[in-house]
Amino acid sequence: MNNDTLIKELRDKGYGYKKIANELDLKVDAVRYACLRMEEESLVGYCKNCGLEMKSVKGKKKKIFCSDRCRWQWWNEQRKGSSHNESI
């Protein structure tokens, strides 16, 4: 196994940068850089409303909703829960 896969496994277990660096005998900056690089590569996201898996385009804004329908549905649900427009 190379360092990147080991770093990813330890990160998934909840280890911090320092603890990973000590475990693998690496510099903290090297571990942090590897984690940031892996984060950039993960372009998979999930719709905030329905949970559908979506892929975002690298270099573009990350998608939050899969469609306009989900966006509107989520927005309307959020408005129902707020007390902003309730009359006394």
PDB file of N, CA, C and O in Angstrom:
ATOM      1  N   MET A   1       0.842  -1.190   0.000  1.00  0.00           N
ATOM      2  CA  MET A   1       0.000   0.000   0.000  1.00  0.00           C
ATOM      3  C   MET A   1       0.880   1.245   0.000  1.00  0.00           C
ATOM      4  O   MET A   1       1.922   1.292   0.654  1.00  0.00           O
ATOM      5  N   ASN A   2       0.442   2.240  -0.740  1.00  0.00           N
ATOM      6  CA  ASN A   2       1.214   3.479  -0.723  1.00  0.00           C
ATOM      7  C   ASN A   2       0.687   4.405   0.371  1.00  0.00           C
ATOM      8  O   ASN A   2      -0.327   4.127   1.011  1.00  0.00           O
ATOM      9  N   ASN A   3       1.386   5.488   0.563  1.00  0.00           N
ATOM     10  CA  ASN A   3       1.047   6.404   1.662  1.00  0.00           C
ATOM     11  C   ASN A   3      -0.343   7.016   1.514  1.00  0.00           C
ATOM     12  O   ASN A   3      -1.049   7.205   2.505  1.00  0.00           O
ATOM     13  N   ASP A   4      -0.741   7.329   0.267  1.00  0.00           N
ATOM     14  CA  ASP A   4      -2.045   7.973   0.067  1.00  0.00           C
ATOM     15  C   ASP A   4      -3.194   7.088   0.537  1.00  0.00           C
ATOM     16  O   ASP A   4      -4.131   7.574   1.170  1.00  0.00           O
ATOM     17  N   THR A   5      -3.128   5.797   0.233  1.00  0.00           N
ATOM     18  CA  THR A   5      -4.209   4.907   0.660  1.00  0.00           C
ATOM     19  C   THR A   5      -4.203   4.735   2.176  1.00  0.00           C
ATOM     20  O   THR A   5      -5.260   4.659   2.801  1.00  0.00           O
ATOM     21  N   LEU A   6      -3.009   4.672   2.762  1.00  0.00           N
ATOM     22  CA  LEU A   6      -2.922   4.569   4.224  1.00  0.00           C
ATOM     23  C   LEU A   6      -3.462   5.832   4.891  1.00  0.00           C
ATOM     24  O   LEU A   6      -4.173   5.762   5.894  1.00  0.00           O
ATOM     25  N   ILE A   7      -3.116   6.981   4.325  1.00  0.00           N
ATOM     26  CA  ILE A   7      -3.597   8.257   4.867  1.00  0.00           C
ATOM     27  C   ILE A   7      -5.119   8.309   4.784  1.00  0.00           C
ATOM     28  O   ILE A   7      -5.779   8.723   5.736  1.00  0.00           O
ATOM     29  N   LYS A   8      -5.679   7.889   3.645  1.00  0.00           N
ATOM     30  CA  LYS A   8      -7.135   7.907   3.475  1.00  0.00           C
ATOM     31  C   LYS A   8      -7.813   6.987   4.490  1.00  0.00           C
ATOM     32  O   LYS A   8      -8.828   7.359   5.078  1.00  0.00           O
ATOM     33  N   GLU A   9      -7.266   5.800   4.697  1.00  0.00           N
ATOM     34  CA  GLU A   9      -7.847   4.866   5.668  1.00  0.00           C
ATOM     35  C   GLU A   9      -7.827   5.448   7.080  1.00  0.00           C
ATOM     36  O   GLU A   9      -8.816   5.366   7.809  1.00  0.00           O
ATOM     37  N   LEU A  10      -6.690   6.036   7.457  1.00  0.00           N
ATOM     38  CA  LEU A  10      -6.586   6.608   8.796  1.00  0.00           C
ATOM     39  C   LEU A  10      -7.497   7.823   8.952  1.00  0.00           C
ATOM     40  O   LEU A  10      -8.068   8.036  10.022  1.00  0.00           O
ATOM     41  N   ARG A  11      -7.635   8.614   7.899  1.00  0.00           N
ATOM     42  CA  ARG A  11      -8.516   9.782   7.927  1.00  0.00           C
ATOM     43  C   ARG A  11      -9.967   9.343   8.102  1.00  0.00           C
ATOM     44  O   ARG A  11     -10.733   9.964   8.839  1.00  0.00           O
ATOM     45  N   ASP A  12     -10.332   8.254   7.406  1.00  0.00           N
ATOM     46  CA  ASP A  12     -11.692   7.728   7.521  1.00  0.00           C
ATOM     47  C   ASP A  12     -11.979   7.206   8.925  1.00  0.00           C
ATOM     48  O   ASP A  12     -13.127   7.202   9.370  1.00  0.00           O
ATOM     49  N   LYS A  13     -10.936   6.768   9.618  1.00  0.00           N
ATOM     50  CA  LYS A  13     -11.092   6.297  10.997  1.00  0.00           C
ATOM     51  C   LYS A  13     -11.183   7.457  11.986  1.00  0.00           C
ATOM     52  O   LYS A  13     -11.484   7.255  13.163  1.00  0.00           O
ATOM     53  N   GLY A  14     -10.919   8.676  11.502  1.00  0.00           N
ATOM     54  CA  GLY A  14     -11.043   9.843  12.364  1.00  0.00           C
ATOM     55  C   GLY A  14      -9.725  10.376  12.892  1.00  0.00           C
ATOM     56  O   GLY A  14      -9.723  11.246  13.763  1.00  0.00           O
ATOM     57  N   TYR A  15      -8.611   9.881  12.391  1.00  0.00           N
ATOM     58  CA  TYR A  15      -7.303  10.354  12.838  1.00  0.00           C
ATOM     59  C   TYR A  15      -7.056  11.766  12.328  1.00  0.00           C
ATOM     60  O   TYR A  15      -7.518  12.130  11.246  1.00  0.00           O
ATOM     61  N   GLY A  16      -6.332  12.554  13.100  1.00  0.00           N
ATOM     62  CA  GLY A  16      -5.945  13.897  12.700  1.00  0.00           C
ATOM     63  C   GLY A  16      -4.624  13.882  11.947  1.00  0.00           C
ATOM     64  O   GLY A  16      -3.977  12.841  11.832  1.00  0.00           O
ATOM     65  N   TYR A  17      -4.228  15.044  11.434  1.00  0.00           N
ATOM     66  CA  TYR A  17      -2.990  15.151  10.657  1.00  0.00           C
ATOM     67  C   TYR A  17      -1.772  14.719  11.471  1.00  0.00           C
ATOM     68  O   TYR A  17      -0.939  13.953  10.988  1.00  0.00           O
ATOM     69  N   LYS A  18      -1.671  15.211  12.709  1.00  0.00           N
ATOM     70  CA  LYS A  18      -0.497  14.903  13.540  1.00  0.00           C
ATOM     71  C   LYS A  18      -0.404  13.417  13.850  1.00  0.00           C
ATOM     72  O   LYS A  18       0.674  12.826  13.780  1.00  0.00           O
ATOM     73  N   LYS A  19      -1.531  12.821  14.191  1.00  0.00           N
ATOM     74  CA  LYS A  19      -1.525  11.404  14.544  1.00  0.00           C
ATOM     75  C   LYS A  19      -1.152  10.544  13.332  1.00  0.00           C
ATOM     76  O   LYS A  19      -0.415   9.567  13.466  1.00  0.00           O
ATOM     77  N   ILE A  20      -1.658  10.906  12.159  1.00  0.00           N
ATOM     78  CA  ILE A  20      -1.312  10.175  10.936  1.00  0.00           C
ATOM     79  C   ILE A  20       0.167  10.339  10.639  1.00  0.00           C
ATOM     80  O   ILE A  20       0.846   9.375  10.283  1.00  0.00           O
ATOM     81  N   ALA A  21       0.668  11.564  10.784  1.00  0.00           N
ATOM     82  CA  ALA A  21       2.086  11.822  10.521  1.00  0.00           C
ATOM     83  C   ALA A  21       2.968  10.994  11.450  1.00  0.00           C
ATOM     84  O   ALA A  21       3.982  10.450  11.012  1.00  0.00           O
ATOM     85  N   ASN A  22       2.603  10.892  12.707  1.00  0.00           N
ATOM     86  CA  ASN A  22       3.375  10.082  13.653  1.00  0.00           C
ATOM     87  C   ASN A  22       3.300   8.596  13.317  1.00  0.00           C
ATOM     88  O   ASN A  22       4.305   7.890  13.404  1.00  0.00           O
ATOM     89  N   GLU A  23       2.118   8.115  12.933  1.00  0.00           N
ATOM     90  CA  GLU A  23       1.934   6.702  12.604  1.00  0.00           C
ATOM     91  C   GLU A  23       2.764   6.290  11.388  1.00  0.00           C
ATOM     92  O   GLU A  23       3.368   5.217  11.372  1.00  0.00           O
ATOM     93  N   LEU A  24       2.786   7.161  10.363  1.00  0.00           N
ATOM     94  CA  LEU A  24       3.445   6.814   9.104  1.00  0.00           C
ATOM     95  C   LEU A  24       4.840   7.407   8.974  1.00  0.00           C
ATOM     96  O   LEU A  24       5.491   7.245   7.941  1.00  0.00           O
ATOM     97  N   ASP A  25       5.304   8.094  10.016  1.00  0.00           N
ATOM     98  CA  ASP A  25       6.621   8.725  10.016  1.00  0.00           C
ATOM     99  C   ASP A  25       6.775   9.696   8.838  1.00  0.00           C
ATOM    100  O   ASP A  25       7.739   9.628   8.075  1.00  0.00           O
ATOM    101  N   LEU A  26       5.802  10.594   8.716  1.00  0.00           N
ATOM    102  CA  LEU A  26       5.810  11.621   7.676  1.00  0.00           C
ATOM    103  C   LEU A  26       5.709  12.990   8.328  1.00  0.00           C
ATOM    104  O   LEU A  26       5.437  13.101   9.524  1.00  0.00           O
ATOM    105  N   LYS A  27       5.930  14.034   7.532  1.00  0.00           N
ATOM    106  CA  LYS A  27       5.737  15.393   8.024  1.00  0.00           C
ATOM    107  C   LYS A  27       4.247  15.711   8.021  1.00  0.00           C
ATOM    108  O   LYS A  27       3.490  15.194   7.199  1.00  0.00           O
ATOM    109  N   VAL A  28       3.842  16.561   8.943  1.00  0.00           N
ATOM    110  CA  VAL A  28       2.436  16.945   9.056  1.00  0.00           C
ATOM    111  C   VAL A  28       1.973  17.636   7.775  1.00  0.00           C
ATOM    112  O   VAL A  28       0.856  17.404   7.312  1.00  0.00           O
ATOM    113  N   ASP A  29       2.828  18.484   7.202  1.00  0.00           N
ATOM    114  CA  ASP A  29       2.470  19.187   5.969  1.00  0.00           C
ATOM    115  C   ASP A  29       2.238  18.224   4.813  1.00  0.00           C
ATOM    116  O   ASP A  29       1.361  18.452   3.979  1.00  0.00           O
ATOM    117  N   ALA A  30       3.012  17.157   4.758  1.00  0.00           N
ATOM    118  CA  ALA A  30       2.839  16.161   3.696  1.00  0.00           C
ATOM    119  C   ALA A  30       1.486  15.465   3.829  1.00  0.00           C
ATOM    120  O   ALA A  30       0.815  15.201   2.831  1.00  0.00           O
ATOM    121  N   VAL A  31       1.098  15.174   5.052  1.00  0.00           N
ATOM    122  CA  VAL A  31      -0.196  14.523   5.294  1.00  0.00           C
ATOM    123  C   VAL A  31      -1.330  15.478   4.942  1.00  0.00           C
ATOM    124  O   VAL A  31      -2.298  15.085   4.291  1.00  0.00           O
ATOM    125  N   ARG A  32      -1.210  16.728   5.371  1.00  0.00           N
ATOM    126  CA  ARG A  32      -2.245  17.724   5.089  1.00  0.00           C
ATOM    127  C   ARG A  32      -2.405  17.929   3.586  1.00  0.00           C
ATOM    128  O   ARG A  32      -3.526  18.000   3.082  1.00  0.00           O
ATOM    129  N   TYR A  33      -1.283  18.023   2.871  1.00  0.00           N
ATOM    130  CA  TYR A  33      -1.322  18.210   1.423  1.00  0.00           C
ATOM    131  C   TYR A  33      -1.986  17.014   0.744  1.00  0.00           C
ATOM    132  O   TYR A  33      -2.787  17.188  -0.175  1.00  0.00           O
ATOM    133  N   ALA A  34      -1.660  15.813   1.187  1.00  0.00           N
ATOM    134  CA  ALA A  34      -2.259  14.608   0.605  1.00  0.00           C
ATOM    135  C   ALA A  34      -3.770  14.600   0.832  1.00  0.00           C
ATOM    136  O   ALA A  34      -4.532  14.222  -0.058  1.00  0.00           O
ATOM    137  N   CYS A  35      -4.197  15.012   2.014  1.00  0.00           N
ATOM    138  CA  CYS A  35      -5.635  15.055   2.319  1.00  0.00           C
ATOM    139  C   CYS A  35      -6.349  16.092   1.454  1.00  0.00           C
ATOM    140  O   CYS A  35      -7.448  15.840   0.958  1.00  0.00           O
ATOM    141  N   LEU A  36      -5.735  17.242   1.274  1.00  0.00           N
ATOM    142  CA  LEU A  36      -6.337  18.275   0.433  1.00  0.00           C
ATOM    143  C   LEU A  36      -6.425  17.817  -1.014  1.00  0.00           C
ATOM    144  O   LEU A  36      -7.410  18.096  -1.698  1.00  0.00           O
ATOM    145  N   ARG A  37      -5.410  17.123  -1.477  1.00  0.00           N
ATOM    146  CA  ARG A  37      -5.392  16.603  -2.842  1.00  0.00           C
ATOM    147  C   ARG A  37      -6.509  15.573  -3.033  1.00  0.00           C
ATOM    148  O   ARG A  37      -7.189  15.572  -4.059  1.00  0.00           O
ATOM    149  N   MET A  38      -6.691  14.706  -2.048  1.00  0.00           N
ATOM    150  CA  MET A  38      -7.758  13.699  -2.134  1.00  0.00           C
ATOM    151  C   MET A  38      -9.132  14.353  -2.101  1.00  0.00           C
ATOM    152  O   MET A  38     -10.062  13.891  -2.762  1.00  0.00           O
ATOM    153  N   GLU A  39      -9.258  15.426  -1.333  1.00  0.00           N
ATOM    154  CA  GLU A  39     -10.534  16.131  -1.232  1.00  0.00           C
ATOM    155  C   GLU A  39     -10.908  16.764  -2.566  1.00  0.00           C
ATOM    156  O   GLU A  39     -12.079  16.761  -2.946  1.00  0.00           O
ATOM    157  N   GLU A  40      -9.928  17.305  -3.275  1.00  0.00           N
ATOM    158  CA  GLU A  40     -10.182  17.904  -4.580  1.00  0.00           C
ATOM    159  C   GLU A  40     -10.644  16.859  -5.578  1.00  0.00           C
ATOM    160  O   GLU A  40     -11.487  17.131  -6.432  1.00  0.00           O
ATOM    161  N   GLU A  41     -10.085  15.658  -5.466  1.00  0.00           N
ATOM    162  CA  GLU A  41     -10.417  14.603  -6.411  1.00  0.00           C
ATOM    163  C   GLU A  41     -11.827  14.074  -6.202  1.00  0.00           C
ATOM    164  O   GLU A  41     -12.430  13.527  -7.126  1.00  0.00           O
ATOM    165  N   SER A  42     -12.349  14.232  -5.009  1.00  0.00           N
ATOM    166  CA  SER A  42     -13.699  13.718  -4.753  1.00  0.00           C
ATOM    167  C   SER A  42     -14.718  14.757  -5.210  1.00  0.00           C
ATOM    168  O   SER A  42     -14.965  15.752  -4.528  1.00  0.00           O
ATOM    169  N   LEU A  43     -15.285  14.509  -6.346  1.00  0.00           N
ATOM    170  CA  LEU A  43     -16.257  15.433  -6.914  1.00  0.00           C
ATOM    171  C   LEU A  43     -17.679  14.904  -6.762  1.00  0.00           C
ATOM    172  O   LEU A  43     -18.613  15.431  -7.365  1.00  0.00           O
ATOM    173  N   VAL A  44     -17.834  13.873  -5.963  1.00  0.00           N
ATOM    174  CA  VAL A  44     -19.155  13.288  -5.764  1.00  0.00           C
ATOM    175  C   VAL A  44     -19.849  14.005  -4.618  1.00  0.00           C
ATOM    176  O   VAL A  44     -19.272  14.211  -3.550  1.00  0.00           O
ATOM    177  N   GLY A  45     -21.089  14.377  -4.860  1.00  0.00           N
ATOM    178  CA  GLY A  45     -21.880  15.018  -3.828  1.00  0.00           C
ATOM    179  C   GLY A  45     -23.269  14.407  -3.798  1.00  0.00           C
ATOM    180  O   GLY A  45     -23.595  13.541  -4.610  1.00  0.00           O
ATOM    181  N   TYR A  46     -24.076  14.856  -2.869  1.00  0.00           N
ATOM    182  CA  TYR A  46     -25.432  14.337  -2.735  1.00  0.00           C
ATOM    183  C   TYR A  46     -26.414  15.491  -2.685  1.00  0.00           C
ATOM    184  O   TYR A  46     -26.141  16.525  -2.074  1.00  0.00           O
ATOM    185  N   CYS A  47     -27.554  15.311  -3.328  1.00  0.00           N
ATOM    186  CA  CYS A  47     -28.598  16.331  -3.351  1.00  0.00           C
ATOM    187  C   CYS A  47     -29.057  16.620  -1.927  1.00  0.00           C
ATOM    188  O   CYS A  47     -29.286  15.697  -1.145  1.00  0.00           O
ATOM    189  N   LYS A  48     -29.188  17.889  -1.594  1.00  0.00           N
ATOM    190  CA  LYS A  48     -29.570  18.308  -0.252  1.00  0.00           C
ATOM    191  C   LYS A  48     -31.022  17.932   0.063  1.00  0.00           C
ATOM    192  O   LYS A  48     -31.403  17.828   1.229  1.00  0.00           O
ATOM    193  N   ASN A  49     -31.818  17.732  -0.976  1.00  0.00           N
ATOM    194  CA  ASN A  49     -33.231  17.425  -0.774  1.00  0.00           C
ATOM    195  C   ASN A  49     -33.515  15.927  -0.817  1.00  0.00           C
ATOM    196  O   ASN A  49     -34.087  15.378   0.126  1.00  0.00           O
ATOM    197  N   CYS A  50     -33.120  15.258  -1.907  1.00  0.00           N
ATOM    198  CA  CYS A  50     -33.508  13.856  -2.085  1.00  0.00           C
ATOM    199  C   CYS A  50     -32.377  12.870  -1.818  1.00  0.00           C
ATOM    200  O   CYS A  50     -32.627  11.670  -1.703  1.00  0.00           O
ATOM    201  N   GLY A  51     -31.140  13.347  -1.716  1.00  0.00           N
ATOM    202  CA  GLY A  51     -30.016  12.469  -1.423  1.00  0.00           C
ATOM    203  C   GLY A  51     -29.442  11.761  -2.635  1.00  0.00           C
ATOM    204  O   GLY A  51     -28.607  10.870  -2.476  1.00  0.00           O
ATOM    205  N   LEU A  52     -29.856  12.121  -3.833  1.00  0.00           N
ATOM    206  CA  LEU A  52     -29.352  11.510  -5.054  1.00  0.00           C
ATOM    207  C   LEU A  52     -27.869  11.830  -5.223  1.00  0.00           C
ATOM    208  O   LEU A  52     -27.447  12.960  -4.980  1.00  0.00           O
ATOM    209  N   GLU A  53     -27.080  10.843  -5.638  1.00  0.00           N
ATOM    210  CA  GLU A  53     -25.645  11.053  -5.843  1.00  0.00           C
ATOM    211  C   GLU A  53     -25.428  11.822  -7.141  1.00  0.00           C
ATOM    212  O   GLU A  53     -26.011  11.493  -8.174  1.00  0.00           O
ATOM    213  N   MET A  54     -24.575  12.860  -7.076  1.00  0.00           N
ATOM    214  CA  MET A  54     -24.290  13.685  -8.251  1.00  0.00           C
ATOM    215  C   MET A  54     -22.789  13.870  -8.376  1.00  0.00           C
ATOM    216  O   MET A  54     -22.067  13.838  -7.380  1.00  0.00           O
ATOM    217  N   LYS A  55     -22.322  14.063  -9.598  1.00  0.00           N
ATOM    218  CA  LYS A  55     -20.919  14.380  -9.818  1.00  0.00           C
ATOM    219  C   LYS A  55     -20.825  15.838 -10.236  1.00  0.00           C
ATOM    220  O   LYS A  55     -21.564  16.297 -11.107  1.00  0.00           O
ATOM    221  N   SER A  56     -19.912  16.555  -9.611  1.00  0.00           N
ATOM    222  CA  SER A  56     -19.681  17.951  -9.953  1.00  0.00           C
ATOM    223  C   SER A  56     -18.538  18.035 -10.952  1.00  0.00           C
ATOM    224  O   SER A  56     -17.751  17.100 -11.092  1.00  0.00           O
ATOM    225  N   VAL A  57     -18.456  19.157 -11.638  1.00  0.00           N
ATOM    226  CA  VAL A  57     -17.400  19.393 -12.607  1.00  0.00           C
ATOM    227  C   VAL A  57     -16.241  20.071 -11.896  1.00  0.00           C
ATOM    228  O   VAL A  57     -16.440  21.045 -11.169  1.00  0.00           O
ATOM    229  N   LYS A  58     -15.033  19.565 -12.100  1.00  0.00           N
ATOM    230  CA  LYS A  58     -13.859  20.135 -11.455  1.00  0.00           C
ATOM    231  C   LYS A  58     -13.660  21.570 -11.945  1.00  0.00           C
ATOM    232  O   LYS A  58     -13.743  21.847 -13.141  1.00  0.00           O
ATOM    233  N   GLY A  59     -13.399  22.463 -11.014  1.00  0.00           N
ATOM    234  CA  GLY A  59     -13.188  23.864 -11.355  1.00  0.00           C
ATOM    235  C   GLY A  59     -14.471  24.678 -11.362  1.00  0.00           C
ATOM    236  O   GLY A  59     -14.429  25.895 -11.541  1.00  0.00           O
ATOM    237  N   LYS A  60     -15.590  24.035 -11.173  1.00  0.00           N
ATOM    238  CA  LYS A  60     -16.880  24.723 -11.133  1.00  0.00           C
ATOM    239  C   LYS A  60     -17.440  24.660  -9.719  1.00  0.00           C
ATOM    240  O   LYS A  60     -16.944  23.916  -8.873  1.00  0.00           O
ATOM    241  N   LYS A  61     -18.463  25.439  -9.478  1.00  0.00           N
ATOM    242  CA  LYS A  61     -19.134  25.439  -8.176  1.00  0.00           C
ATOM    243  C   LYS A  61     -19.746  24.060  -7.922  1.00  0.00           C
ATOM    244  O   LYS A  61     -20.331  23.454  -8.820  1.00  0.00           O
ATOM    245  N   LYS A  62     -19.604  23.579  -6.704  1.00  0.00           N
ATOM    246  CA  LYS A  62     -20.129  22.259  -6.360  1.00  0.00           C
ATOM    247  C   LYS A  62     -21.653  22.290  -6.348  1.00  0.00           C
ATOM    248  O   LYS A  62     -22.263  23.213  -5.808  1.00  0.00           O
ATOM    249  N   LYS A  63     -22.263  21.264  -6.956  1.00  0.00           N
ATOM    250  CA  LYS A  63     -23.717  21.185  -7.018  1.00  0.00           C
ATOM    251  C   LYS A  63     -24.291  20.869  -5.645  1.00  0.00           C
ATOM    252  O   LYS A  63     -23.725  20.077  -4.891  1.00  0.00           O
ATOM    253  N   ILE A  64     -25.402  21.484  -5.333  1.00  0.00           N
ATOM    254  CA  ILE A  64     -26.078  21.249  -4.063  1.00  0.00           C
ATOM    255  C   ILE A  64     -27.367  20.462  -4.289  1.00  0.00           C
ATOM    256  O   ILE A  64     -27.734  19.618  -3.472  1.00  0.00           O
ATOM    257  N   PHE A  65     -28.049  20.740  -5.394  1.00  0.00           N
ATOM    258  CA  PHE A  65     -29.312  20.080  -5.714  1.00  0.00           C
ATOM    259  C   PHE A  65     -29.200  19.412  -7.077  1.00  0.00           C
ATOM    260  O   PHE A  65     -28.451  19.869  -7.940  1.00  0.00           O
ATOM    261  N   CYS A  66     -29.949  18.326  -7.268  1.00  0.00           N
ATOM    262  CA  CYS A  66     -29.884  17.593  -8.530  1.00  0.00           C
ATOM    263  C   CYS A  66     -30.742  18.246  -9.606  1.00  0.00           C
ATOM    264  O   CYS A  66     -30.488  18.050 -10.794  1.00  0.00           O
ATOM    265  N   SER A  67     -31.750  19.017  -9.215  1.00  0.00           N
ATOM    266  CA  SER A  67     -32.637  19.644 -10.194  1.00  0.00           C
ATOM    267  C   SER A  67     -33.291  20.884  -9.584  1.00  0.00           C
ATOM    268  O   SER A  67     -33.220  21.120  -8.378  1.00  0.00           O
ATOM    269  N   ASP A  68     -33.927  21.664 -10.454  1.00  0.00           N
ATOM    270  CA  ASP A  68     -34.671  22.830  -9.975  1.00  0.00           C
ATOM    271  C   ASP A  68     -35.841  22.403  -9.097  1.00  0.00           C
ATOM    272  O   ASP A  68     -36.185  23.082  -8.130  1.00  0.00           O
ATOM    273  N   ARG A  69     -36.444  21.279  -9.440  1.00  0.00           N
ATOM    274  CA  ARG A  69     -37.570  20.784  -8.649  1.00  0.00           C
ATOM    275  C   ARG A  69     -37.142  20.525  -7.198  1.00  0.00           C
ATOM    276  O   ARG A  69     -37.837  20.922  -6.263  1.00  0.00           O
ATOM    277  N   CYS A  70     -36.000  19.859  -7.016  1.00  0.00           N
ATOM    278  CA  CYS A  70     -35.499  19.590  -5.665  1.00  0.00           C
ATOM    279  C   CYS A  70     -35.133  20.885  -4.947  1.00  0.00           C
ATOM    280  O   CYS A  70     -35.387  21.035  -3.752  1.00  0.00           O
ATOM    281  N   ARG A  71     -34.543  21.808  -5.676  1.00  0.00           N
ATOM    282  CA  ARG A  71     -34.159  23.087  -5.077  1.00  0.00           C
ATOM    283  C   ARG A  71     -35.390  23.828  -4.564  1.00  0.00           C
ATOM    284  O   ARG A  71     -35.400  24.317  -3.435  1.00  0.00           O
ATOM    285  N   TRP A  72     -36.426  23.909  -5.399  1.00  0.00           N
ATOM    286  CA  TRP A  72     -37.654  24.591  -4.990  1.00  0.00           C
ATOM    287  C   TRP A  72     -38.335  23.861  -3.845  1.00  0.00           C
ATOM    288  O   TRP A  72     -38.823  24.496  -2.910  1.00  0.00           O
ATOM    289  N   GLN A  73     -38.373  22.549  -3.907  1.00  0.00           N
ATOM    290  CA  GLN A  73     -39.002  21.761  -2.847  1.00  0.00           C
ATOM    291  C   GLN A  73     -38.291  21.990  -1.512  1.00  0.00           C
ATOM    292  O   GLN A  73     -38.940  22.178  -0.482  1.00  0.00           O
ATOM    293  N   TRP A  74     -36.961  21.973  -1.534  1.00  0.00           N
ATOM    294  CA  TRP A  74     -36.185  22.197  -0.317  1.00  0.00           C
ATOM    295  C   TRP A  74     -36.433  23.607   0.219  1.00  0.00           C
ATOM    296  O   TRP A  74     -36.627  23.801   1.419  1.00  0.00           O
ATOM    297  N   TRP A  75     -36.425  24.587  -0.685  1.00  0.00           N
ATOM    298  CA  TRP A  75     -36.623  25.981  -0.281  1.00  0.00           C
ATOM    299  C   TRP A  75     -37.992  26.172   0.375  1.00  0.00           C
ATOM    300  O   TRP A  75     -38.103  26.838   1.404  1.00  0.00           O
ATOM    301  N   ASN A  76     -39.025  25.590  -0.217  1.00  0.00           N
ATOM    302  CA  ASN A  76     -40.374  25.736   0.336  1.00  0.00           C
ATOM    303  C   ASN A  76     -40.501  25.048   1.689  1.00  0.00           C
ATOM    304  O   ASN A  76     -41.190  25.556   2.573  1.00  0.00           O
ATOM    305  N   GLU A  77     -39.858  23.915   1.865  1.00  0.00           N
ATOM    306  CA  GLU A  77     -39.883  23.231   3.159  1.00  0.00           C
ATOM    307  C   GLU A  77     -39.188  24.069   4.232  1.00  0.00           C
ATOM    308  O   GLU A  77     -39.640  24.114   5.376  1.00  0.00           O
ATOM    309  N   GLN A  78     -38.103  24.724   3.869  1.00  0.00           N
ATOM    310  CA  GLN A  78     -37.380  25.563   4.822  1.00  0.00           C
ATOM    311  C   GLN A  78     -38.215  26.774   5.228  1.00  0.00           C
ATOM    312  O   GLN A  78     -38.174  27.209   6.379  1.00  0.00           O
ATOM    313  N   ARG A  79     -38.967  27.309   4.281  1.00  0.00           N
ATOM    314  CA  ARG A  79     -39.805  28.478   4.575  1.00  0.00           C
ATOM    315  C   ARG A  79     -40.957  28.116   5.493  1.00  0.00           C
ATOM    316  O   ARG A  79     -41.369  28.927   6.323  1.00  0.00           O
ATOM    317  N   LYS A  80     -41.485  26.899   5.350  1.00  0.00           N
ATOM    318  CA  LYS A  80     -42.593  26.471   6.206  1.00  0.00           C
ATOM    319  C   LYS A  80     -42.154  26.385   7.662  1.00  0.00           C
ATOM    320  O   LYS A  80     -42.939  26.674   8.565  1.00  0.00           O
ATOM    321  N   GLY A  81     -40.923  25.996   7.891  1.00  0.00           N
ATOM    322  CA  GLY A  81     -40.418  25.823   9.246  1.00  0.00           C
ATOM    323  C   GLY A  81     -40.022  27.111   9.931  1.00  0.00           C
ATOM    324  O   GLY A  81     -39.877  27.133  11.153  1.00  0.00           O
ATOM    325  N   SER A  82     -39.841  28.189   9.177  1.00  0.00           N
ATOM    326  CA  SER A  82     -39.390  29.437   9.800  1.00  0.00           C
ATOM    327  C   SER A  82     -40.574  30.241  10.323  1.00  0.00           C
ATOM    328  O   SER A  82     -41.704  30.067   9.866  1.00  0.00           O
ATOM    329  N   SER A  83     -40.311  31.110  11.271  1.00  0.00           N
ATOM    330  CA  SER A  83     -41.369  31.950  11.848  1.00  0.00           C
ATOM    331  C   SER A  83     -41.287  33.371  11.300  1.00  0.00           C
ATOM    332  O   SER A  83     -41.816  34.303  11.905  1.00  0.00           O
ATOM    333  N   HIS A  84     -40.631  33.536  10.163  1.00  0.00           N
ATOM    334  CA  HIS A  84     -40.393  34.862   9.597  1.00  0.00           C
ATOM    335  C   HIS A  84     -41.695  35.566   9.192  1.00  0.00           C
ATOM    336  O   HIS A  84     -41.876  36.747   9.485  1.00  0.00           O
ATOM    337  N   ASN A  85     -42.586  34.856   8.531  1.00  0.00           N
ATOM    338  CA  ASN A  85     -43.794  35.497   8.007  1.00  0.00           C
ATOM    339  C   ASN A  85     -45.058  35.150   8.791  1.00  0.00           C
ATOM    340  O   ASN A  85     -46.161  35.426   8.320  1.00  0.00           O
ATOM    341  N   GLU A  86     -44.926  34.568   9.940  1.00  0.00           N
ATOM    342  CA  GLU A  86     -46.111  34.208  10.715  1.00  0.00           C
ATOM    343  C   GLU A  86     -46.740  35.456  11.330  1.00  0.00           C
ATOM    344  O   GLU A  86     -46.048  36.324  11.861  1.00  0.00           O
ATOM    345  N   SER A  87     -48.048  35.524  11.246  1.00  0.00           N
ATOM    346  CA  SER A  87     -48.742  36.660  11.861  1.00  0.00           C
ATOM    347  C   SER A  87     -49.150  36.302  13.285  1.00  0.00           C
ATOM    348  O   SER A  87     -49.337  35.134  13.625  1.00  0.00           O
ATOM    349  N   ILE A  88     -49.278  37.318  14.090  1.00  0.00           N
ATOM    350  CA  ILE A  88     -49.594  37.110  15.512  1.00  0.00           C
ATOM    351  C   ILE A  88     -51.081  37.087  15.727  1.00  0.00           C
ATOM    352  O   ILE A  88     -51.539  36.923  16.858  1.00  0.00           O
TER     353      ILE A  88
END
